[in-house]
Amino acid sequence: MNIIKFLDEFTTDNLIDGKTSRRDVFSKFGALSKKAAIAAVPFGLASVPKKALAQSMSADPVGALQLALTLEYLEDEFYDLALQSGVLPSGRPEIVYMQISKHEQAHVDFLRAGLEGAGVTPVEKPTFDFTVGGMFDPFNDNGVGQETAYAQLLALAQAFEDTGVRAYKGQAGNLLGSDFLTPALQIHSVEARHASEIRRLRGLKGWITNNDRGMGMPEATQAVYDGEENIVQGGVDVTTLGSDGPFTMEASSEAYDEPLSGDDATAIASLFIVN
């Protein structure tokens, strides 16, 4: 597991083709064709960019998209393997995983098309280890048993989806002024729906309370939830609000999702990356 190598993929030098200037890169973001966008997002996830990214010539939008693509690679492969594993019960769990899998594949296709349309080489798909060195057996490959494997499938899916929601929120600022802000927010809202569906399959509320990772979640997933207990929004302590008395700490934290920094999202994903 080479975390340093993974982090290095997100440096400016590695994100931008050496033959392409920053100005060229961002002028090309608007050149993504309607045909490519429709092929990449068959269910109409995002509108087609029609103009160059505005003003900012920093590498931040590219880095944000590369990070998003890496997280989507992870989710896409996870759901694909889950569906092949035979661990999922028939009925609603299988239907939910099938639908989410379609979404994740569409997200991968869209992000790759957007980067390629900008003249940027998409980050390569890493090699993933969803067992985390043997800590888990979500696909029952090592005979942990159907019930335990299914519980792990749900727990990992919850961690991935909750990470995705917070990571997209955390990168939104890096996409300000770009034509990719709107589609990124569209993906963000879909990830939130995924998170809610998975959490309900686990018998939990559809949202996070404080920094509680939830019943049955491994301690290793706590980093996904740290910071969610924040109750100050826009400089206002929201527990002081409410027409019939102050909101509780729990209700206040549930009402707002917190962003996750790129470094934190990378550290979480790195647990499942071999190289």
Backbone as a ProteinNet text record, in pm:
[ID]
protein_1_A
[PRIMARY]
MNIIKFLDEFTTDNLIDGKTSRRDVFSKFGALSKKAAIAAVPFGLASVPKKALAQSMSADPVGALQLALTLEYLEDEFYDLALQSGVLPSGRPEIVYMQISKHEQAHVDFLRAGLEGAGVTPVEKPTFDFTVGGMFDPFNDNGVGQETAYAQLLALAQAFEDTGVRAYKGQAGNLLGSDFLTPALQIHSVEARHASEIRRLRGLKGWITNNDRGMGMPEATQAVYDGEENIVQGGVDVTTLGSDGPFTMEASSEAYDEPLSGDDATAIASLFIVN
[TERTIARY]
85.4	0	89.2	95.2	184.7	104	78.8	-3.7	65.5	198.4	272.7	257.7	268.4	252.2	112.5	12.9	-125.4	-143.9	-92.2	-103.4	-32.8	79.1	157.9	81.5	-15.1	-94.1	-170.4	-189	-270.8	-188.8	-57	24.2	1.9	29.1	7.5	83.8	209.7	293	234.7	175.6	121.9	-19	-88.2	-226.1	-235.7	-140.2	-150.1	-45.3	-86.5	5.6	108.1	233.4	340.5	333.9	266.7	259.4	144.3	64.7	-53.8	-40.8	-57.5	-49.8	-175.2	-167.2	-285.5	-399.3	-368.6	-474.1	-538.7	-457.4	-513.3	-602.7	-556.6	-633.1	-772.4	-780.5	-910.7	-996.2	-934.2	-1015.2	-1079.4	-1013	-1064.8	-1175.4	-1189.5	-1296.2	-1431.9	-1444.9	-1572.9	-1595.6	-1495.5	-1504.8	-1559.8	-1596.5	-1651.8	-1779.4	-1782.6	-1894.1	-2021.5	-2134.5	-2263.1	-2271.4	-2214.4	-2217.3	-2145	-2027.7	-1950.5	-2023.6	-2084.3	-2153.4	-2274.5	-2349.6	-2467.9	-2428.5	-2319.7	-2273.6	-2227	-2162.3	-2107.1	-2214.8	-2318	-2421.2	-2557.6	-2589.1	-2710.3	-2839	-2837.7	-2961.6	-2968.6	-2889	-2900.5	-2849.1	-2739.7	-2688.9	-2645.1	-2578.4	-2517.1	-2537.1	-2539.7	-2547.2	-2409	-2403.9	-2276.3	-2212.5	-2084.4	-2017.3	-2011.5	-2042	-2044.4	-1947.9	-1872	-1774.2	-1656	-1544.8	-1424.1	-1443.5	-1367.2	-1374.5	-1332.5	-1404.1	-1384.4	-1260.4	-1192.6	-1082.7	-975.9	-1011.3	-909.3	-831.2	-698	-611.6	-537.7	-581.3	-513.3	-546.7	-470.5	-493.2	-600.2	-658.2	-753.7	-871.9	-934.6	-1045.6	-1002.4	-883.6	-834.5	-811	-747.3	-722.4	-850.9	-951.4	-1080.4	-1144.8	-1136.9	-1196.9	-1120.9	-988.5	-909	-938.1	-951.2	-985.5	-1124.2	-1219.1	-1354.6	-1352.1	-1272.3	-1263.6	-1208.1	-1107.4	-1049.5	-1152.6	-1229.9	-1334.5	-1443.3	-1473.9	-1575.4	-1523.9	-1394.2	-1335.3	-1357.8	-1329.9	-1341.2	-1484.6	-1580.3	-1720.1	-1767.8	-1729	-1771.3	-1725	-1598.1	-1546.9	-1610.2	-1629.5	-1688.5	-1827.4	-1912.9	-2049.4	-2051.2	-1961.7	-1953.6	-1917.3	-1815.3	-1774.1	-1882.1	-1950.9	-2058.7	-2168.5	-2203.7	-2309	-2265.8	-2136.7	-2085.5	-2065.4	-2060.9	-2018.9	-2120.9	-2248.4	-2351.8	-2386.6	-2329.8	-2354.1	-2485.4	-2521.4	-2640.5	-2769	-2857.6	-2988.4	-3067.5	-3152.3	-3238.9	-3341.6	-3405	-3501.9	-3441.8	-3486.4	-3447.4	-3296.5	-3220.2	-3075.7	-3009	-3042.8	-2981.5	-3023.7	-3150.4	-3200.1	-3128.5	-3112.1	-3043.2	-2899.2	-2829.6	-2690	-2678.8	-2772.1	-2769.6	-2786.4	-2878.4	-2902.1	-2783.6	-2730	-2614.1	-2496.3	-2478.7	-2369.2	-2379	-2499.8	-2519.3	-2478.9	-2516.3	-2481.9	-2331.2	-2263.5	-2119.1	-2045	-2088.9	-2026.6	-2046.5	-2166.9	-2194	-2107.2	-2084.5	-1999	-1855.8	-1805.8	-1670.5	-1660.4	-1757.2	-1754.7	-1758.2	-1841.7	-1853.4	-1724.2	-1666.2	-1544.6	-1427.7	-1417	-1310.4	-1329.9	-1453.5	-1481.1	-1449.9	-1483.2	-1455.8	-1307.8	-1229.8	-1085.1	-1021.1	-1060.9	-1004.5	-1042.4	-1165.1	-1207.2	-1127	-1064.4	-981.7	-835.7	-804.2	-665.5	-585.2	-654	-588	-604.2	-496.7	-503.4	-567.5	-678.4	-741.5	-647.8	-653.8	-572.6	-605.8	-503.8	-525.6	-604.5	-680.4	-755.6	-658.6	-662.8	-573.3	-615.1	-529	-564.4	-622.8	-742.4	-811.6	-806	-803.2	-811.7	-923.5	-1041.3	-1156.2	-1154.1	-1053.5	-1037.4	-950.2	-882.5	-788	-688.6	-620	-517.4	-570.9	-694.5	-753.2	-841.8	-860.6	-946	-1093.4	-1131.7	-1270.1	-1277.4	-1395.2	-1420.6	-1559.3	-1578.8	-1713.6	-1772.6	-1688.1	-1738.4	-1737.7	-1709.3	-1707.7	-1605.5	-1499.6	-1396.3	-1319.4	-1309.3	-1232.5	-1320.9	-1450.1	-1540.2	-1582.1	-1592.4	-1635	-1781.8	-1855.4	-1997.4	-2085.6	-2199.1	-2288.4	-2336.9	-2377.1	-2433	-2328.7	-2209.7	-2103	-2057.6	-2044.8	-2001.7	-2101.9	-2230.8	-2333	-2327.9	-2308.5	-2297	-2178.1	-2068.2	-1950.5	-1973.3	-2046.5	-2081.1	-2157.6	-2252.7	-2332.1	-2248.6	-2164.5	-2083	-1985.3	-1920	-1825.8	-1899	-2014.9	-2092.1	-2130.3	-2171.6	-2206.1	-2085.7	-1970.1	-1849.7	-1813.2	-1822	-1787.2	-1884.1	-2012.8	-2111.4	-2106	-2092.5	-2081.5	-1954.4	-1846.8	-1723.7	-1747.2	-1814.3	-1838	-1917.8	-2021.9	-2104.4	-2018.9	-1940.1	-1859	-1744.4	-1688.4	-1575.9	-1619.4	-1734.4	-1783.2	-1811.6	-1869.8	-1894	-1762	-1661.2	-1531.8	-1460.3	-1487.6	-1420.3	-1498.8	-1620.3	-1703.8	-1635.4	-1567.2	-1499.8	-1391.6	-1328.1	-1224.1	-1281	-1411.6	-1475.7	-1553	-1548.1	-1617.2	-1567.5	-1660.3	-1623.1	-1600.8	-1616.6	-1597.2	-1731.1	-1733.6	-1855.5	-1881.7	-1789.4	-1806.6	-1863.1	-1887.9	-1946.7	-2086.8	-2169.7	-2307.3	-2313.8	-2244.1	-2250	-2191.8	-2089.6	-2033.3	-2136.8	-2215.1	-2320.3	-2433.4	-2456.8	-2557.4	-2513.4	-2385	-2332.2	-2339.1	-2306.2	-2309.3	-2447.3	-2552	-2687.2	-2723.8	-2674.5	-2700	-2626	-2502.1	-2427.2	-2501.5	-2564.1	-2640.3	-2759.2	-2823.2	-2933.1	-2881.3	-2765	-2704.5	-2680.4	-2620.7	-2587.5	-2712.6	-2820.2	-2944.7	-3001.1	-2997.2	-3049.1	-2970.2	-2837	-2753.2	-2774.3	-2781.3	-2800.6	-2935	-3037	-3167.3	-3165	-3087	-3070.7	-3007.4	-2927.6	-2862.6	-2950	-3071.4	-3161	-3131.7	-3061.6	-3026	-3110.9	-3102.2	-3158.5	-3085.9	-3150.8	-3089.8	-2985.7	-2957.2	-2861.5	-2771.8	-2663.6	-2563.8	-2600.4	-2589	-2612.2	-2479.5	-2448.7	-2319	-2208.2	-2109	-2003.6	-2016.4	-2140.3	-2169.2	-2165.5	-2075.9	-2063.7	-2176.8	-2248	-2361.7	-2331.6	-2435.1	-2425.8	-2355.1	-2258	-2192.2	-2085.9	-2058	-1954.3	-1816.9	-1719.3	-1585.1	-1522.5	-1441.2	-1374.8	-1288.1	-1236.7	-1150.3	-1222.8	-1357.1	-1433.7	-1462.1	-1413.3	-1447.4	-1405.7	-1295.7	-1248.7	-1353.3	-1442.7	-1549.5	-1645.5	-1658.1	-1761.5	-1707.5	-1578.2	-1520.1	-1548	-1595.5	-1628.4	-1775.9	-1851.9	-1995.6	-2072.2	-2005.7	-2071.7	-2073.4	-2021.2	-2017.6	-2158.6	-2174.5	-2306.3	-2301.9	-2187.2	-2174.2	-2178.5	-2281.5	-2300.3	-2307.9	-2219.3	-2218.1	-2193.2	-2116.8	-2086.4	-2195	-2301.8	-2414.8	-2420.3	-2428.8	-2450.7	-2597.3	-2623.9	-2762.5	-2841.3	-2773.3	-2847.4	-2918.4	-2885.3	-2951.6	-3077.8	-3105.8	-3220.8	-3339.1	-3455	-3574.7	-3687.5	-3807.3	-3921.8	-3984.8	-3969.6	-4028.1	-3919.8	-3816.1	-3703	-3585	-3465.9	-3345.2	-3348.4	-3287.8	-3271.4	-3173.3	-3192.1	-3098.7	-2968.4	-2864.4	-2736.2	-2752.7	-2830.1	-2849.7	-2918.1	-3029.1	-3103.2	-3019.5	-2941.6	-2858.9	-2751.8	-2689.8	-2585.6	-2645.5	-2765	-2829.5	-2871.2	-2895.7	-2948.9	-2843.8	-2715.7	-2608.7	-2503.8	-2468.8	-2354.5	-2229.2	-2119.7	-1993.5	-1900.8	-1822.9	-1728.8	-1612.3	-1552.5	-1433.4	-1322	-1206.8	-1096.1	-1042.2	-971.4	-910.2	-811.9	-734.3	-637.4	-707.7	-816.9	-888.8	-955.9	-1013.9	-1077.6	-974.4	-857.1	-749.8	-702	-688.6	-642.9	-741.1	-870.7	-972.2	-965.6	-960.7	-955	-828.4	-719.9	-591	-592.9	-685.3	-697.2	-728.9	-791.9	-838.1	-756.2	-647.4	-566.4	-434.1	-403.4	-277.8	-167.2	-196.1	-97.4	-170.1
-118.5	0	123.7	195.4	308.6	437.3	487.9	607.9	730.1	737.9	852.5	859.7	743.1	740.9	786.7	743.1	782	932.1	988.4	1132.9	1209.7	1154.5	1222.8	1234	1143.8	1150.5	1282.2	1350.9	1471.3	1599.3	1588	1708	1769.8	1898.7	1968.7	1904.4	1866.9	1811	1682.2	1601.8	1474.4	1484.9	1591.8	1605.6	1664.7	1747.8	1820.9	1771.6	1736.3	1692	1800.7	1762.9	1860.2	1939.4	1887.4	1956.7	2056.2	2061.2	2146.4	2254.2	2379.5	2486.8	2487.4	2554.2	2562.4	2631.5	2736.7	2808.2	2716.7	2636.3	2543.2	2440.3	2390.2	2287.8	2337.4	2456.8	2504.2	2557.8	2598	2638.5	2516.8	2401.4	2279.1	2214	2250.4	2191.4	2217.3	2332.8	2365.4	2297.6	2221.8	2161.8	2020.3	1970.7	1835.9	1828.6	1737.7	1735.7	1681.2	1720	1670.8	1520	1467.5	1323.2	1249.7	1298.9	1233.7	1242.3	1356.1	1373.3	1282.2	1271.5	1186.2	1040.3	999.9	861.6	832.4	931.4	910.7	915.8	994.6	1012	981.9	853.6	817.4	862.3	886.1	926.6	1077.7	1154.1	1299	1362.8	1310.2	1361.6	1506.3	1541.4	1673.8	1738.5	1870.7	1943.8	1951.4	1975.7	1979	2116.1	2122.5	2251.3	2316	2445.9	2513.7	2631.2	2654	2761.5	2724.1	2791.6	2759	2791.3	2722.6	2753	2897.5	2965.8	3108.9	3142.5	3246.9	3314.3	3223.7	3150.6	3080.6	2982	2994.8	2906.1	2812.5	2798.7	2709.8	2566.3	2472.7	2330.8	2273.5	2354	2302	2228.3	2281.4	2206.8	2070.1	2063.3	1935.6	1838.9	1887.4	1802.5	1752.1	1839.6	1800.1	1689.5	1702.3	1601.7	1469.9	1476.9	1354.2	1280.3	1355.4	1293.2	1229.6	1302.3	1248.3	1120.3	1119.6	1001.6	882.3	905.3	795.9	736.6	822.1	773.3	698.5	746.5	678.3	543.3	535.9	406.1	305.9	351.8	265.2	213.9	305.4	266.1	177.7	212.1	135.5	-9.7	-30.5	-167.6	-240.8	-169.8	-232.8	-288.6	-207.3	-252.8	-362.7	-354.3	-458	-592.6	-592.3	-715.6	-766.4	-673.9	-713.6	-788.5	-739.1	-802.9	-938.7	-955.5	-1083.1	-1185.4	-1139.8	-1224.8	-1329.6	-1305	-1395.4	-1375	-1272.4	-1245.2	-1170.2	-1084.2	-1000.7	-1083.3	-1061.3	-1127.7	-1075.4	-1160.6	-1114.2	-1017.2	-944.3	-846.2	-707.6	-630.3	-489.4	-468	-541.4	-517.3	-530.1	-634.8	-655.1	-546	-507.1	-401.3	-269.4	-236.6	-112.9	-114.4	-224.3	-233.1	-226.7	-286.6	-281.5	-138.7	-64.7	72.7	162.2	147	227.7	196.1	70.1	30.9	102	112.3	184	330.7	391.1	531.9	551.3	463.5	480.4	464.7	370.4	354.8	480.3	537.7	660.7	775.5	782.8	888.3	873.5	750.5	725.5	769.5	728.7	762.7	913.5	981.5	1126.5	1198.1	1162.1	1229.1	1202.3	1080.4	1050	1131.1	1139	1215	1363	1416.3	1556.9	1587.6	1503.3	1524	1508.3	1404.7	1383	1496.1	1547.4	1659.1	1784.7	1791.2	1905.9	1884.6	1770.6	1742.4	1691.7	1648.5	1597.5	1446	1375.5	1230.3	1192.8	1120.9	1081.3	995.8	1012.7	931.8	784.9	700.6	558.3	496.8	395.3	323.8	247.3	270.6	198.2	51.7	-26.4	-162.2	-155.9	-207.1	-197.4	-328.8	-317.5	-432.9	-405.4	-458.4	-432.4	-516.6	-603.7	-677.7	-601.5	-495.5	-417.9	-513.1	-588.8	-678.4	-795.1	-834.4	-948.2	-911.2	-781.1	-737.4	-767.8	-761.9	-786.3	-898.2	-952.9	-1053.6	-1027.6	-909	-868.9	-952.5	-1020.1	-1099.4	-1249.3	-1280.9	-1419.7	-1505.4	-1443.7	-1518	-1611.8	-1575.2	-1655.2	-1733.3	-1741	-1826.3	-1774.4	-1641.7	-1586.3	-1618.7	-1651.5	-1682.8	-1575.3	-1617.4	-1526.8	-1410.5	-1438.9	-1334.3	-1228.8	-1273	-1178.5	-1100.2	-1169.1	-1101.9	-994.1	-1024.1	-925.7	-805.1	-829.5	-718.2	-629.9	-691.4	-614.5	-540.5	-602.4	-534	-405.7	-413	-295.3	-190.6	-234.9	-140.9	-66.6	-138.8	-73.3	20.6	-21.5	65.9	194.5	183.8	304	396.5	339.6	422	489.8	416.7	474.2	585.1	562	662.5	786.5	766.8	882.6	961.8	891.7	960.4	1039.9	978.2	1044.9	1173	1168.9	1288.5	1402.3	1373	1476.8	1522.6	1430.4	1465.3	1558.9	1531.5	1621.1	1759.5	1764.2	1893.9	1965.8	1891.1	1951.2	2005.4	1948.7	1993	2098.5	2127.7	2223.2	2358.5	2403.6	2532.9	2537.5	2422.8	2417.1	2420.4	2404.1	2405.6	2534.3	2629.1	2756.7	2824.7	2876.2	2943.2	2848.5	2718.7	2621.5	2564.8	2512	2450.2	2314.4	2268.3	2138.3	2148.1	2269	2282.6	2221.9	2256.2	2205.8	2053.6	1989	1842.7	1778.5	1841	1785.7	1788.3	1896.6	1904.6	1806.8	1780.9	1681.2	1541.6	1511.6	1383.2	1377.2	1489.8	1496.8	1459.3	1511	1481.9	1335.8	1277	1135.2	1049.3	1087.7	1014.3	1019.5	1132.9	1144.7	1048.9	1031.7	935.2	793.1	764.4	632.2	608.6	708.1	694.8	666.9	738.2	719.6	579.5	531.6	397.6	290.5	301.3	200.9	204.5	323.9	335.8	274.1	290.5	232.3	79.7	28.9	-116.2	-172.1	-88.2	-130	-102.5	-52.7	-25.9	103	195.6	324	436.4	553.4	673.6	699.9	777	808.2	917	969.9	1079	1051.3	1128	1109	1193.9	1137.2	1209.6	1230.8	1359	1392	1324.5	1268.5	1196.7	1046.4	1002.9	862.1	783.5	686.7	609.1	507.9	478.8	388.7	248.7	180.5	44.8	-48	-123.2	-224.6	-174.1	-44	9.5	-10.7	-60.1	-81.7	48.2	38.7	156.7	225.2	147.1	203	304.1	305.4	399	531.2	549.5	669.3	797.9	791.8	912.1	966.2	879.9	923.5	1018.3	1004.1	1075.3	1186.2	1189.1	1294.6	1431.5	1523.8	1658.1	1678.6	1569.1	1581.1	1636.6	1644.3	1697.5	1849.9	1913.3	2059.6	2118.8	2220.8	2284.9	2434	2482.3	2623.9	2635.3	2700.4	2717	2865	2910.8	3052.6	3141.3	3091.2	3167.9	3164.4	3088.4	3082	2944.1	2941.9	2816.8	2779.1	2679.4	2650.1	2586.3	2543.8	2491.6	2603.2	2728.3	2841.7	2883.9	2819.7	2855.7	2765	2800.9	2719	2801	2787.5	2867.1	2813.3	2682.5	2621.4	2575.1	2654.2	2615.2	2576.5	2575.6	2547.3	2407.7	2397.2	2266.6	2184.2	2054.5	1968.4	1957.1	1914.1	1889.5	1787.9	1684	1579	1633.4	1704.8	1759	1860.3	1938	2040	1977.2	1870.2	1805	1730.3	1674.6	1600.1	1691	1816.9	1908.7	1957.2	1931.5	1982	1873.4	1851.3	1765.4	1850.8	1793.8	1866.4	1824.7	1918.7	1884	1801.2	1726.8	1648.2	1700.2	1729	1782.5	1676.8	1723.2	1630.7	1537.8	1591.4	1508.5	1399.6	1436.2	1337.8	1232.3	1275.6	1180.3	1083.9	1136.8	1053.5	952.8	997.7	908.1	793.3	822.6	718.5	619.8	672.5	585	500.4	556	486.7	356.6	344.4	219.6	102.5	132.3	26.9	20.8	97.6	104.1	32.2	-59.8	-133.8	-55.5	-0.4	83.4	174.5
0	0	0	-113.2	-125.7	-122.4	-2.7	13.6	-45	-27.7	-81.1	-231.8	-298	-443.3	-481.7	-405.5	-433	-419.6	-311.8	-290.9	-401.2	-448.4	-550.3	-681.8	-702.9	-825	-835.2	-722.2	-720.7	-720.1	-747.1	-758.5	-895.1	-906.3	-1032.7	-1147	-1122.6	-1228.5	-1284.4	-1198.6	-1243.9	-1298.6	-1267.4	-1313	-1452.6	-1489.4	-1614.9	-1712.9	-1833.3	-1936.3	-1961.7	-1966.2	-1980.5	-2109.2	-2210.6	-2339	-2343.7	-2238.7	-2238.1	-2131.8	-2169.4	-2071.5	-1986.8	-1868.9	-1784.2	-1856.5	-1930	-2001	-2103.9	-2174.1	-2271.3	-2204.1	-2089.5	-2018.7	-1985.8	-1929.2	-1883.7	-1997	-2105.7	-2219.7	-2284.3	-2269.2	-2329.7	-2248.4	-2122.2	-2042.5	-2107.2	-2171.2	-2232.4	-2365	-2412.6	-2544.5	-2542.8	-2427	-2417.8	-2501.3	-2596.6	-2691.3	-2629.6	-2688.4	-2639.5	-2655.4	-2763.3	-2784.9	-2673.4	-2635.3	-2529.2	-2396.7	-2370.4	-2242.6	-2232.9	-2341.5	-2339.5	-2322.5	-2389.3	-2376.3	-2235.3	-2174.3	-2040.3	-1933.4	-1955.7	-1854	-1915.6	-1933.2	-2005.4	-1939.7	-1809.3	-1743.4	-1725	-1803.5	-1802	-1676.6	-1622	-1495.1	-1504.4	-1613.1	-1617.1	-1752.3	-1752.9	-1877.4	-1940	-2068.3	-2138.5	-2121.8	-2081.7	-2073.1	-2210.7	-2219.5	-2349	-2355.6	-2249.5	-2254.4	-2168.5	-2190.5	-2114.9	-1968.4	-1883.8	-1741.8	-1719.2	-1632.3	-1614.2	-1534.2	-1576.1	-1508.2	-1445.5	-1339.6	-1262	-1346.1	-1343.1	-1416.6	-1323.1	-1199	-1105.3	-1140.1	-1082.6	-1107.6	-1016.1	-930.1	-833	-896.4	-1002.8	-1062.7	-1113.8	-1172.7	-1223.2	-1107.8	-1001.8	-886	-824	-818	-761.1	-843.6	-976.5	-1063.4	-1057.7	-1047.7	-1038.3	-907.3	-799	-671.3	-678.9	-737	-752.5	-834.9	-941.7	-1027.1	-950.5	-867.5	-789.2	-694.2	-628.8	-538.5	-615.3	-736.2	-816.8	-866.8	-900.6	-936.2	-822.8	-700.5	-583.4	-568.6	-574.6	-556.7	-671.2	-792.6	-909.3	-898.7	-865.1	-854.4	-736.5	-626.2	-508.3	-538.5	-599.2	-626.3	-732.4	-829.1	-931	-868	-782	-715	-619.4	-554.5	-463.1	-537.9	-656.4	-735.1	-788.7	-810.8	-860.1	-748.6	-625.4	-513.9	-472	-499	-451.7	-305	-243.5	-101.5	-80.5	-173.7	-156.9	-159.9	-65.4	-70.6	-190.4	-246.3	-354.4	-296.9	-385.2	-338.1	-331	-233.4	-226.6	-218.7	-134.8	-129.1	-266	-339.1	-470.4	-568	-563.2	-652	-623.8	-496	-458	-507.3	-486.2	-529.6	-681.5	-752.3	-898.8	-948.2	-887.9	-931.6	-898.2	-777.7	-739.8	-831	-864.6	-953.4	-1088	-1141.7	-1268.3	-1254.3	-1143.4	-1120.9	-1113.2	-1039.4	-1021	-1153.5	-1236.8	-1368	-1452.2	-1444.9	-1519.5	-1469.7	-1339.1	-1283.7	-1333.5	-1336.1	-1386.9	-1532.4	-1613.7	-1755.9	-1776.9	-1698.9	-1714.2	-1676.4	-1562.5	-1516.6	-1611	-1661.2	-1757.4	-1886	-1933.8	-2055.2	-2035.6	-1918.3	-1890.7	-1888.4	-1823.2	-1816.5	-1953.8	-2026.2	-2159.4	-2253.7	-2239.4	-2321.7	-2294.9	-2176.8	-2139.8	-2175.9	-2235.1	-2267.7	-2150.4	-2045.1	-1925.2	-1920.9	-1891.8	-1879.3	-1746.2	-1748.6	-1621.7	-1537.7	-1407.3	-1317.2	-1340.6	-1336.9	-1359.4	-1244.3	-1278.3	-1175.2	-1086.1	-955.6	-865.2	-851.9	-789.5	-750.3	-609.9	-593.6	-465.2	-387.7	-257.4	-167.8	-68.2	-95.6	-9.5	117.7	129.3	254.9	353.2	305.6	387.3	455.3	372	423.1	502.7	474.9	545.2	662.3	686.7	797.2	769.6	641.8	602.6	498.9	482.4	378.9	320	257.5	215.9	103.3	26.8	-85	-53.1	73.1	121.5	47.3	-1	-73.1	18.8	145.9	241	337.5	304.4	380.5	515.8	529.9	658.1	686.8	583.1	599.1	538.3	485.4	413.1	499.3	620	706	740.7	778.6	813.8	692.1	579.1	456.4	416	426.9	390.6	483.2	612	707.3	671.1	627.9	589	457.9	365.8	240.6	268.5	359.7	393.6	466.3	558.5	635.9	545.9	454.8	364	268.7	219.4	131	202.3	327.9	404.2	416.8	449.4	464.1	332.8	221.8	91.8	52.4	71.8	31	119.9	249.8	339	309.4	273.2	232.5	105.4	7.7	-119.5	-105	-22.8	-0.8	53.4	155.8	219.4	129.2	51.2	-35.5	-148.1	-210.2	-315.8	-258.4	-139.1	-75.8	-50.1	-7	22.5	-99	-216.4	-338.8	-416.1	-373.7	-447.8	-463.5	-358.1	-365.5	-470.8	-498.1	-600.2	-741.3	-753.4	-885	-910.9	-816.6	-836.1	-963.1	-1042.4	-1165.6	-1281.4	-1258.3	-1365.9	-1409.8	-1531	-1581.6	-1518.2	-1435.8	-1372.4	-1231.3	-1183.6	-1050.5	-1046.1	-1144.3	-1145	-1153.7	-1250	-1252.2	-1127.2	-1067.6	-943.7	-831.9	-825.6	-724	-754.4	-883.3	-919.9	-875.4	-893.7	-847	-694.8	-630.1	-483.6	-429.6	-491.5	-442.6	-465.3	-574.3	-599.5	-497.7	-465	-362.4	-228.3	-199.6	-74.9	-74.3	-189.6	-197.9	-176.8	-235.6	-213.7	-65.2	-0.7	141.8	223.9	194	268	246.4	122.5	92.2	166.8	163.3	229.2	380	436.6	580.7	622.3	541.3	574.5	559.1	464.5	455.1	582.2	649.6	773.6	896.5	874.4	985.9	1058.8	992.5	1053.4	995.3	1057.1	996.7	864.4	778.3	649.4	655.6	774.6	789.4	909.4	919.4	1024.9	1146.1	1264.6	1389.6	1460.5	1489.8	1549.8	1469.3	1536.6	1464.4	1486.6	1507	1533.3	1402.8	1394.1	1271	1254.4	1361.8	1352.7	1401.7	1440.5	1492.2	1393.7	1443.8	1362.9	1268.5	1269.5	1181	1244.3	1168.3	1222.7	1271.5	1374.2	1428.6	1324.5	1229.5	1125.4	1037.7	1041.6	959	1029.9	1151.1	1228	1158.4	1081.8	1011.7	914.9	868.6	778	849.2	980.5	1056.5	1146.5	1166.8	1249.4	1188	1268	1220.5	1194.3	1185	1158.5	1278.6	1393.2	1512.7	1515.4	1412.1	1406.8	1414.8	1497.3	1511.9	1478.7	1432.4	1396.2	1244.6	1193.7	1050.3	1017.4	929.3	894.8	1014.2	1110.2	1230	1335.7	1310.6	1404.3	1469.2	1601.4	1673.2	1654.8	1570.3	1534.3	1648.4	1755.1	1870.7	1946.5	1915.2	1980.9	1906.2	1793.1	1711.5	1743.2	1688.7	1708.6	1766.8	1708.6	1753	1880.8	1904.2	2024.3	2120.8	2132.3	2215.3	2128.3	2184.9	2107.1	2044.6	1926.8	1864.6	1947.1	1948.4	2020.5	1943	2011.2	1947.3	1833.9	1860.1	1760.4	1635	1655	1541	1464.3	1535.9	1471.7	1384.1	1431.9	1352.2	1233.7	1251	1142.8	1027.7	1057.3	956.6	857.9	885.3	799.6	777.6	650.3	620	622.1	668.1	675.3	561.6	507.9	400.9	452.9	362.8	392.9	303.8	360.9	281.7	186.6	84.1	-9.9	57.9	151.7	224	303.8	372	452.7	365.2	253.2	162.1	104.6	71.9	18.7	122	246.5	353.3	373.7	366.5	382.5	266.5	143.8	26.4	25.8	79.2	77.8	156.2	250.6	325.8	233.7	119.9	29.3	-99.3	-105.5	-226.6	-205.7	-296.8	-289.4	-357.4	-476.2	-546.7	-644
[MASK]
+++++++++++++++++++++++++++++++++++++++++++++++++++++++++++++++++++++++++++++++++++++++++++++++++++++++++++++++++++++++++++++++++++++++++++++++++++++++++++++++++++++++++++++++++++++++++++++++++++++++++++++++++++++++++++++++++++++++++++++++++++++++++++++++++++++++++++++++++++

